[in-house]
Amino acid sequence: MLIGFGWGKPVPYNPYNLRYPKWGSTLVAAAGPVSNLVMILVFGLIFKFVHPFLPLDNLLLAFLELLIQLNLILCLFNLIPVPPLDGSKFLLSALAAPEHYKTRFFLETAAPSCSSPDPPRQLVGLNILSTIFSFAANFTLRLFA
């Protein structure tokens, strides 16, 4: 963070070069989550094959587990349909009809900056994102362990 590494930036592309005008940006945006899924699969298979030969407290196993969890969280986070995250491209493509212009305009301009002076609320005492990420991480790690 101190040297400018690790900050996500949108990938520039020319939407006029896309073969499918309506869903092209969605396909471009899907590259991020799909690459996270591929990395989960690769690191998970390495974990599965190396796990029987190493003790449980081995740093390689801990590192692979961390890589799996990190890629899973990044994948799920990017699928949230709020601009500028990748999930918003699917939502905006689905709202491409002229009757959805006002909704699209709001999502593209005001939604990313909408904030409340109150702290974020939790539903029934649960942190929703943390619960989803924890469930997904535990499920995925059980697949490879």
C-alpha positions as CSV (number, residue, x, y, z in Angstrom):
1,M,0.0,0.0,0.0
2,L,2.9,2.3,0.6
3,I,4.4,1.9,-2.8
4,G,1.2,1.8,-4.9
5,F,1.0,-2.0,-5.2
6,G,-2.2,-3.8,-4.5
7,W,-4.7,-1.2,-5.5
8,G,-7.3,-2.5,-8.0
9,K,-7.7,-0.4,-11.1
10,P,-10.2,-0.9,-13.9
11,V,-8.7,-2.5,-17.0
12,P,-9.1,0.0,-20.0
13,Y,-10.8,-1.4,-23.1
14,N,-12.6,0.1,-26.0
15,P,-16.3,-1.1,-25.9
16,Y,-16.6,-0.4,-29.6
17,N,-14.2,-3.2,-30.3
18,L,-16.3,-5.8,-28.6
19,R,-18.1,-8.4,-30.8
20,Y,-21.2,-8.4,-28.7
21,P,-22.2,-4.9,-27.8
22,K,-24.8,-5.8,-25.1
23,W,-22.9,-8.5,-23.2
24,G,-19.3,-7.7,-24.3
25,S,-18.4,-5.7,-21.2
26,T,-19.8,-8.5,-19.0
27,L,-17.6,-11.0,-20.7
28,V,-14.6,-8.7,-20.2
29,A,-15.5,-8.2,-16.5
30,A,-15.9,-12.0,-16.1
31,A,-12.2,-12.4,-16.7
32,G,-11.3,-11.4,-13.1
33,P,-13.6,-13.7,-11.2
34,V,-12.9,-16.6,-13.7
35,S,-9.1,-16.1,-13.2
36,N,-9.7,-16.3,-9.4
37,L,-11.6,-19.5,-9.9
38,V,-8.8,-21.0,-12.0
39,M,-6.3,-20.0,-9.3
40,I,-8.5,-21.6,-6.6
41,L,-8.5,-24.8,-8.6
42,V,-4.8,-24.8,-9.2
43,F,-3.8,-24.0,-5.6
44,G,-6.5,-26.5,-4.4
45,L,-5.1,-29.3,-6.4
46,I,-1.6,-28.6,-5.3
47,F,-2.9,-28.6,-1.7
48,K,-4.7,-31.9,-2.2
49,F,-1.6,-33.6,-3.7
50,V,0.9,-32.2,-1.2
51,H,-1.2,-32.4,1.9
52,P,-0.7,-36.2,2.6
53,F,3.1,-35.8,2.6
54,L,3.5,-32.8,4.9
55,P,2.7,-32.3,8.6
56,L,-0.4,-30.1,9.3
57,D,1.7,-27.2,10.6
58,N,3.8,-26.9,7.4
59,L,4.1,-23.4,6.1
60,L,3.5,-24.5,2.5
61,L,0.0,-25.8,3.4
62,A,-0.8,-22.6,5.4
63,F,0.3,-20.5,2.4
64,L,-1.8,-22.6,-0.1
65,E,-4.8,-22.3,2.2
66,L,-4.3,-18.6,2.4
67,L,-4.1,-18.3,-1.4
68,I,-7.3,-20.3,-1.8
69,Q,-9.1,-18.1,0.7
70,L,-7.8,-14.9,-0.7
71,N,-8.8,-15.8,-4.3
72,L,-12.2,-17.0,-3.2
73,I,-12.9,-13.7,-1.3
74,L,-11.7,-11.7,-4.2
75,C,-13.9,-13.6,-6.6
76,L,-17.0,-13.3,-4.4
77,F,-16.3,-9.6,-3.7
78,N,-16.0,-8.8,-7.4
79,L,-19.3,-10.4,-8.1
80,I,-21.2,-7.9,-5.9
81,P,-23.4,-5.9,-8.4
82,V,-22.2,-2.4,-7.3
83,P,-20.2,-0.2,-9.7
84,P,-17.2,-0.3,-10.2
85,L,-17.0,-4.0,-9.3
86,D,-17.2,-6.7,-12.0
87,G,-20.7,-7.9,-10.9
88,S,-22.1,-4.5,-11.9
89,K,-21.3,-5.1,-15.5
90,F,-23.8,-8.0,-15.6
91,L,-26.4,-5.9,-13.8
92,L,-25.9,-3.0,-16.2
93,S,-26.0,-5.2,-19.2
94,A,-29.3,-6.7,-18.0
95,L,-30.6,-3.2,-17.6
96,A,-29.7,-2.1,-21.1
97,A,-33.3,-1.5,-22.3
98,P,-34.4,2.1,-22.6
99,E,-37.0,1.9,-19.8
100,H,-34.1,1.2,-17.4
101,Y,-32.2,4.3,-18.3
102,K,-32.8,6.1,-15.0
103,T,-31.8,3.1,-12.9
104,R,-28.7,2.6,-15.0
105,F,-27.8,6.2,-14.7
106,F,-28.2,6.1,-10.9
107,L,-26.1,3.0,-10.6
108,E,-23.3,4.3,-12.7
109,T,-23.1,7.8,-11.2
110,A,-24.5,7.9,-7.6
111,A,-24.5,4.3,-6.3
112,P,-20.7,4.1,-5.8
113,S,-20.6,7.2,-3.7
114,C,-23.8,6.6,-1.6
115,S,-22.9,6.5,2.0
116,S,-24.6,6.9,5.3
117,P,-23.3,8.9,8.3
118,D,-24.4,6.0,10.5
119,P,-22.1,2.9,10.8
120,P,-23.1,0.1,8.5
121,R,-26.0,-2.0,9.9
122,Q,-25.9,-5.7,10.4
123,L,-28.8,-8.0,9.8
124,V,-29.8,-9.9,12.9
125,G,-26.4,-9.3,14.5
126,L,-24.5,-10.9,11.6
127,N,-21.9,-9.3,9.4
128,I,-23.3,-10.5,6.1
129,L,-20.1,-10.4,3.9
130,S,-18.0,-12.0,6.6
131,T,-20.6,-14.8,7.0
132,I,-20.7,-15.4,3.3
133,F,-16.9,-15.4,2.9
134,S,-16.4,-17.7,5.9
135,F,-18.9,-20.2,4.6
136,A,-17.5,-20.2,1.1
137,A,-13.9,-20.5,2.4
138,N,-14.7,-23.4,4.7
139,F,-16.6,-25.1,2.0
140,T,-13.9,-24.7,-0.6
141,L,-11.1,-25.8,1.8
142,R,-13.1,-28.9,2.7
143,L,-13.3,-29.8,-1.0
144,F,-9.5,-30.0,-1.3
145,A,-8.6,-31.2,2.2
